Amino acid sequence: MTQSRRFVIEADGGSRGNPGPAGYGAVVIDQVTGETLAEAAEYIGVATNNVAEYKGLIAGLKAAKALVPDASADGALQVRVRMDSKLVVEQMSGRWKIKHPDMKPLAAEAARILPAAAVTYEWIPREKNKHADRLANEAMDAGKRGRQWEPSASTAALDTPRTPALDLPPVGGPPGDAAAGAAKARAAMSIRREPAATPQVGWSAADLGAPATFVLLRHGETALTPEKRFSGSGGSDPELSAAGRHQAERVAESLAARGTIQEIVSSPLRRCRETAATVGARLGLPVQIEDGLRETDFGAWEGLTFAEVRERYGPDLDAWLASTRTPPTGGGESFAEVARRVSAARDRLTTRCAGRTVLLVTHVTPIKTLVRLALGAPPDSLFRMELSAASLSAVAYYADGNASLRLLNDTSHLR
């Protein structure tokens, strides 16, 4: 009876531009001995981070299969895939639905290589995936020079055992003839590598993948803004005042000078659509509407000042200030409800806008919510942020689910 071989596959992919010049890397490691059995890397032209990551997974699975002649037989091979792409890990584990049309055929191809019962998936932090990440960057560097990746002198002799820090518990099972298997895998993949690139220090777009960057613009003033009246999605839907239109012109001028905005998405409310239209006219970009970016519905408080609400609805206001799950008087939205709506809009936009810089023209509560969620701050932090009319903030969202706050309440363009 054939005894099971146990491998670890570490795979990664990246795109310098997302989409942009892309490549992948994969390494197959004997889980028992820690020996590197095979490496694969390839420059794949212009692609997204996610496509490159899936290509790396496929290459790793094929390399593992090439090492074991009867890999498809029950119990002949057990593979533990480790990747820093939460998207790929969750989709291949069956916990996340695969919606993007580019991902579906790649996931299907990966699933066909080995029996489903033979493969498990594990997310790891990027710092634990350095081997595959290095191979992917070397492939991209080679592609930039118009060449193919090929083994360097330091790793061409894969017959020589090397023991990387796998951070894995020992598992029993015979190592088998690793040298012969490695040679077979190299022949099957015909892999080639450019000399190793100089290691990068610190984080960069190449390390984490190009993010979806949302520049968050609060709309310009309306007649209600200077009076600090509640103005949400359930009120009169006011237009920009003369001061608000001037603010929109100033922010449009500033954004045009920066030259980084690639798309404009706006709340459906009039004050945002007018602000967005002014910027769009200056940048030559159309304005798309996202209903999830609308302001909170403040119910019976619409159009009132804080003092007026305190006077008329004191107990309701106290309850609202004490819990983000409490809605305003008269059937408005709680901040918890707004957070769910804004999060859904964020997820839709980050999926569609990966690697792009997008201007979101919206309101106080959606911007504060995006900032709070990016920081992992508690719900009551909404009451501890100041956002001026026509101010700019910015959050970057990476493919691994992490976010980075880049800017908050910048009004320098208005001075």
Secondary structure, 3 states (H helix, E strand, C coil): CCCCEEEEEEEEEEECCCCEEEEEEEEEEECCCCCEEEEEEEEEEEECHHHHHHHHHHHHHHHHHHHCCCCCCCCCEEEEEEECCHHHHHHHCCCCCCCCCCHHHHHHHHHHHCCHHHEEEEECCHHHCHHHHHHHHHHHHHHHCCCCCCCCCCCCCCCCCCCCCCCCCCCCCCCCCHHHHHHHHHHHHCCCCCCCCCCCCCCCHHHHCCCEEEEEEECCCECCCCCCECCCCCCCCCCECHHHHHHHHHHHHHHHHHCCCCEEEECCCHHHHHHHHHHHHHHCCCEEECHHHCCCCCHHHCCCEHHHHHHHHHHHHHHHHHCCCCCCCCCCCCHHHHHHHHHHHHHHHHHHCCCCEEEEEECHHHHHHHHHHHHCCCHHHHHHCCCCCCCEEEEEECCCCCEEEEEEEECHHHC
